[in-house]
Amino acid sequence: MRLGGEPADAWRRLASVPRAGALALLLERAGESGVPAAGPVGRLAAEARAEWGRTATARARRAGVLITAPVGLCFLPAFITVGVLPVVIGLAGGLLEGGSG
């Protein structure tokens, strides 16, 4: 607009940017009516920050769930080798010694 463009063209171009439609509409209305846009723009910014925070939290939770399978696959063989196998060998050895005596 500072370069001499029409306000309607500027707001349409801004509205074509992803997630900027509400801002473009707000600025267009403020330009037509002369009402200050600082308050509503601040509310839009707060809403956007809150939405980004919720999205980041959801992604972090999802990552925590998705990481359990690979971690489980890494620790399961070690658990079987160190925890279960010695017990089974010990029981089998006791049964074999007790059965032959």
Z-matrix of the N, CA and C atoms (Angstrom, degrees):
N
C 1 1.438
C 2 1.527 1 110.86
N 3 1.320 2 116.78 1 -35.32
C 4 1.468 3 119.43 2 179.25
C 5 1.521 4 111.84 3 -65.36
N 6 1.306 5 115.99 4 -24.11
C 7 1.461 6 119.97 5 -179.76
C 8 1.519 7 112.46 6 -89.13
N 9 1.332 8 117.13 7 6.19
C 10 1.452 9 120.43 8 175.54
C 11 1.511 10 114.90 9 101.32
N 12 1.329 11 117.54 10 10.14
C 13 1.462 12 120.48 11 179.37
C 14 1.521 13 110.94 12 -78.62
N 15 1.293 14 114.97 13 161.29
C 16 1.464 15 120.93 14 177.59
C 17 1.530 16 109.71 15 -74.38
N 18 1.331 17 118.07 16 138.07
C 19 1.468 18 120.51 17 179.55
C 20 1.530 19 112.92 18 -58.15
N 21 1.326 20 117.69 19 -40.88
C 22 1.465 21 119.69 20 -179.61
C 23 1.523 22 111.37 21 -60.98
N 24 1.340 23 117.26 22 -38.27
C 25 1.461 24 120.72 23 177.56
C 26 1.525 25 111.12 24 -66.69
N 27 1.314 26 115.80 25 -40.63
C 28 1.466 27 119.94 26 179.44
C 29 1.527 28 110.88 27 -63.44
N 30 1.325 29 117.42 28 -42.60
C 31 1.467 30 120.08 29 -178.40
C 32 1.526 31 110.67 30 -70.22
N 33 1.338 32 117.58 31 -34.74
C 34 1.471 33 119.85 32 176.64
C 35 1.526 34 110.72 33 -65.39
N 36 1.319 35 116.40 34 -39.82
C 37 1.470 36 119.67 35 178.56
C 38 1.520 37 110.49 36 -66.69
N 39 1.339 38 115.75 37 -39.66
C 40 1.460 39 119.19 38 177.79
C 41 1.527 40 110.27 39 -66.58
N 42 1.325 41 117.24 40 -38.61
C 43 1.465 42 120.69 41 -179.81
C 44 1.519 43 111.84 42 -66.00
N 45 1.330 44 117.98 43 -23.50
C 46 1.466 45 120.33 44 179.64
C 47 1.526 46 112.31 45 -75.49
N 48 1.324 47 117.42 46 -15.44
C 49 1.466 48 121.35 47 176.37
C 50 1.529 49 107.49 48 -72.58
N 51 1.335 50 118.41 49 135.27
C 52 1.461 51 119.85 50 -179.64
C 53 1.530 52 112.11 51 -55.52
N 54 1.319 53 116.06 52 134.21
C 55 1.474 54 125.89 53 177.35
C 56 1.525 55 113.48 54 66.00
N 57 1.318 56 118.64 55 17.46
C 58 1.465 57 120.37 56 -179.82
C 59 1.521 58 111.99 57 -111.09
N 60 1.313 59 117.99 58 7.67
C 61 1.460 60 121.15 59 -177.80
C 62 1.517 61 112.89 60 -62.42
N 63 1.335 62 117.14 61 -44.43
C 64 1.465 63 120.70 62 -179.46
C 65 1.530 64 110.78 63 -65.01
N 66 1.322 65 116.63 64 -39.62
C 67 1.462 66 120.38 65 178.50
C 68 1.518 67 110.88 66 -64.87
N 69 1.329 68 117.18 67 -42.92
C 70 1.467 69 120.58 68 179.37
C 71 1.516 70 110.99 69 -62.49
N 72 1.324 71 116.91 70 -42.29
C 73 1.458 72 120.57 71 178.85
C 74 1.525 73 111.01 72 -64.15
N 75 1.314 74 116.42 73 -43.24
C 76 1.457 75 121.07 74 179.42
C 77 1.527 76 111.06 75 -62.74
N 78 1.325 77 117.25 76 -44.83
C 79 1.463 78 120.51 77 -179.37
C 80 1.531 79 111.38 78 -68.51
N 81 1.322 80 116.67 79 -34.93
C 82 1.460 81 119.53 80 177.25
C 83 1.528 82 110.39 81 -64.90
N 84 1.328 83 116.73 82 -44.53
C 85 1.470 84 119.96 83 178.52
C 86 1.523 85 111.42 84 -64.44
N 87 1.334 86 116.12 85 -40.15
C 88 1.457 87 119.34 86 179.10
C 89 1.523 88 110.94 87 -65.49
N 90 1.315 89 116.33 88 -37.28
C 91 1.461 90 119.76 89 178.20
C 92 1.514 91 112.72 90 -67.24
N 93 1.315 92 116.73 91 -36.11
C 94 1.465 93 120.47 92 179.74
C 95 1.524 94 112.45 93 -75.21
N 96 1.351 95 116.07 94 -39.34
C 97 1.462 96 118.85 95 -174.89
C 98 1.527 97 113.06 96 -93.46
N 99 1.329 98 118.09 97 -20.40
C 100 1.457 99 121.11 98 -178.96
C 101 1.519 100 113.35 99 84.33
N 102 1.320 101 117.53 100 5.60
C 103 1.471 102 121.78 101 179.09
C 104 1.526 103 108.46 102 -76.01
N 105 1.340 104 118.04 103 139.03
C 106 1.467 105 119.88 104 178.03
C 107 1.535 106 111.17 105 -60.91
N 108 1.301 107 116.10 106 139.54
C 109 1.462 108 121.27 107 -176.65
C 110 1.527 109 112.93 108 -100.70
N 111 1.314 110 118.68 109 -0.96
C 112 1.464 111 120.81 110 -174.03
C 113 1.527 112 112.32 111 -61.51
N 114 1.318 113 117.59 112 -45.76
C 115 1.466 114 120.48 113 -179.23
C 116 1.520 115 112.54 114 -62.44
N 117 1.336 116 117.76 115 -54.05
C 118 1.465 117 118.47 116 178.83
C 119 1.534 118 113.77 117 -63.02
N 120 1.315 119 117.26 118 -34.97
C 121 1.466 120 119.55 119 177.28
C 122 1.524 121 109.66 120 -65.66
N 123 1.323 122 117.36 121 -38.41
C 124 1.465 123 120.99 122 176.23
C 125 1.523 124 111.66 123 -61.64
N 126 1.338 125 116.63 124 -40.42
C 127 1.460 126 120.28 125 177.72
C 128 1.536 127 110.85 126 -65.87
N 129 1.331 128 116.45 127 -41.88
C 130 1.470 129 119.57 128 176.83
C 131 1.530 130 110.99 129 -60.84
N 132 1.325 131 115.66 130 -41.52
C 133 1.469 132 119.80 131 179.68
C 134 1.530 133 110.48 132 -64.45
N 135 1.337 134 116.90 133 -42.11
C 136 1.465 135 120.20 134 178.74
C 137 1.528 136 110.76 135 -63.93
N 138 1.329 137 116.97 136 -41.07
C 139 1.460 138 120.66 137 177.48
C 140 1.525 139 110.97 138 -63.67
N 141 1.333 140 116.72 139 -41.15
C 142 1.466 141 120.37 140 179.23
C 143 1.527 142 111.02 141 -65.03
N 144 1.336 143 117.13 142 -42.61
C 145 1.461 144 120.24 143 178.03
C 146 1.524 145 110.73 144 -63.11
N 147 1.336 146 117.33 145 -41.68
C 148 1.459 147 120.55 146 178.97
C 149 1.529 148 110.86 147 -63.87
N 150 1.320 149 116.48 148 -41.70
C 151 1.469 150 120.35 149 178.57
C 152 1.521 151 110.89 150 -64.52
N 153 1.311 152 117.44 151 -42.58
C 154 1.469 153 120.65 152 177.48
C 155 1.525 154 110.67 153 -63.20
N 156 1.322 155 116.44 154 -38.84
C 157 1.469 156 120.06 155 177.30
C 158 1.523 157 111.80 156 -63.70
N 159 1.334 158 116.49 157 -43.42
C 160 1.466 159 119.81 158 177.87
C 161 1.524 160 110.98 159 -64.36
N 162 1.319 161 116.39 160 -40.21
C 163 1.464 162 119.96 161 179.15
C 164 1.523 163 110.63 162 -65.08
N 165 1.322 164 116.96 163 -43.01
C 166 1.468 165 120.33 164 179.53
C 167 1.525 166 110.99 165 -64.40
N 168 1.331 167 117.07 166 -39.87
C 169 1.461 168 120.61 167 178.29
C 170 1.519 169 110.71 168 -64.63
N 171 1.319 170 116.85 169 -43.24
C 172 1.466 171 120.22 170 178.94
C 173 1.527 172 110.81 171 -63.13
N 174 1.319 173 117.27 172 -40.85
C 175 1.466 174 120.19 173 178.42
C 176 1.519 175 111.33 174 -65.69
N 177 1.330 176 117.04 175 -40.02
C 178 1.466 177 120.22 176 179.06
C 179 1.522 178 110.84 177 -64.98
N 180 1.331 179 117.20 178 -40.74
C 181 1.467 180 119.79 179 177.61
C 182 1.521 181 110.59 180 -64.53
N 183 1.320 182 116.04 181 -41.96
C 184 1.461 183 119.92 182 179.96
C 185 1.523 184 110.11 183 -63.95
N 186 1.320 185 117.90 184 -40.25
C 187 1.465 186 121.22 185 178.35
C 188 1.525 187 110.37 186 -62.85
N 189 1.328 188 116.52 187 -38.99
C 190 1.462 189 119.77 188 177.92
C 191 1.512 190 112.15 189 -62.50
N 192 1.319 191 116.68 190 -37.72
C 193 1.464 192 120.46 191 177.75
C 194 1.523 193 110.69 192 -71.10
N 195 1.326 194 116.62 193 -42.88
C 196 1.462 195 120.00 194 -177.19
C 197 1.529 196 113.17 195 -68.16
N 198 1.318 197 117.40 196 -24.94
C 199 1.463 198 119.86 197 -177.59
C 200 1.524 199 111.96 198 -79.21
N 201 1.337 200 118.19 199 -15.88
C 202 1.459 201 119.56 200 -176.91
C 203 1.523 202 112.33 201 -67.12
N 204 1.330 203 119.00 202 -34.24
C 205 1.465 204 120.09 203 -179.59
C 206 1.527 205 112.17 204 -64.81
N 207 1.325 206 119.78 205 -51.86
C 208 1.470 207 118.22 206 178.50
C 209 1.529 208 113.05 207 -62.57
N 210 1.316 209 116.79 208 -37.59
C 211 1.468 210 119.19 209 179.44
C 212 1.519 211 109.69 210 -66.31
N 213 1.331 212 115.98 211 -41.57
C 214 1.461 213 119.73 212 177.49
C 215 1.517 214 111.99 213 -62.46
N 216 1.323 215 116.58 214 -40.94
C 217 1.465 216 120.17 215 178.99
C 218 1.525 217 112.23 216 -66.42
N 219 1.329 218 116.78 217 -28.28
C 220 1.467 219 119.78 218 178.03
C 221 1.527 220 111.25 219 -77.99
N 222 1.339 221 117.54 220 -39.39
C 223 1.460 222 120.22 221 -175.18
C 224 1.523 223 113.53 222 -87.31
N 225 1.315 224 118.50 223 -21.53
C 226 1.460 225 120.66 224 -178.84
C 227 1.526 226 112.84 225 -61.44
N 228 1.334 227 120.23 226 -47.79
C 229 1.470 228 118.65 227 177.69
C 230 1.534 229 112.42 228 -61.43
N 231 1.317 230 116.76 229 -37.94
C 232 1.468 231 119.32 230 178.82
C 233 1.523 232 110.59 231 -66.42
N 234 1.317 233 117.49 232 -40.24
C 235 1.462 234 121.25 233 178.97
C 236 1.532 235 110.16 234 -63.40
N 237 1.332 236 116.42 235 -42.84
C 238 1.462 237 119.99 236 179.87
C 239 1.526 238 110.15 237 -66.26
N 240 1.324 239 116.83 238 -43.66
C 241 1.466 240 121.05 239 -177.85
C 242 1.523 241 112.05 240 -67.17
N 243 1.300 242 117.70 241 -43.45
C 244 1.463 243 121.06 242 -174.31
C 245 1.528 244 112.27 243 -91.78
N 246 1.315 245 117.93 244 -31.08
C 247 1.461 246 119.67 245 -174.18
C 248 1.511 247 114.98 246 -101.91
N 249 1.309 248 118.43 247 -47.55
C 250 1.455 249 121.47 248 -172.71
C 251 1.531 250 111.82 249 -89.11
N 252 1.311 251 117.45 250 -45.51
C 253 1.460 252 121.47 251 -175.10
C 254 1.527 253 113.13 252 -58.63
N 255 1.334 254 120.94 253 -44.65
C 256 1.471 255 119.28 254 177.72
C 257 1.533 256 112.91 255 -61.41
N 258 1.317 257 117.23 256 -35.76
C 259 1.469 258 120.21 257 178.83
C 260 1.528 259 109.92 258 -66.94
N 261 1.334 260 116.88 259 -44.31
C 262 1.463 261 120.83 260 179.49
C 263 1.522 262 110.43 261 -64.12
N 264 1.317 263 117.17 262 -42.72
C 265 1.471 264 120.52 263 178.91
C 266 1.523 265 110.18 264 -63.95
N 267 1.339 266 116.93 265 -42.07
C 268 1.447 267 120.93 266 178.68
C 269 1.527 268 111.59 267 -63.13
N 270 1.322 269 117.57 268 -43.72
C 271 1.458 270 120.47 269 178.38
C 272 1.523 271 111.72 270 -66.36
N 273 1.345 272 114.93 271 -42.12
C 274 1.464 273 118.23 272 179.36
C 275 1.521 274 111.19 273 -65.31
N 276 1.314 275 116.94 274 -39.54
C 277 1.471 276 120.11 275 178.02
C 278 1.515 277 111.17 276 -65.58
N 279 1.328 278 116.68 277 -39.73
C 280 1.477 279 119.98 278 178.13
C 281 1.517 280 111.14 279 -66.49
N 282 1.285 281 118.44 280 -38.84
C 283 1.459 282 121.35 281 178.81
C 284 1.516 283 111.43 282 -67.84
N 285 1.346 284 116.02 283 -40.82
C 286 1.459 285 119.59 284 -179.77
C 287 1.525 286 111.30 285 -68.24
N 288 1.316 287 118.24 286 -39.82
C 289 1.483 288 121.45 287 178.92
C 290 1.516 289 110.55 288 -70.39
N 291 1.332 290 116.04 289 -40.17
C 292 1.466 291 119.76 290 -179.99
C 293 1.509 292 112.20 291 -70.93
N 294 1.295 293 118.52 292 -31.68
C 295 1.452 294 122.35 293 -178.33
C 296 1.526 295 112.25 294 -76.22
N 297 1.337 296 118.81 295 -27.81
C 298 1.459 297 120.85 296 -176.94
C 299 1.518 298 111.54 297 -91.24
N 300 1.325 299 120.06 298 -9.44
C 301 1.462 300 122.19 299 -174.06
C 302 1.430 301 115.01 300 -99.73
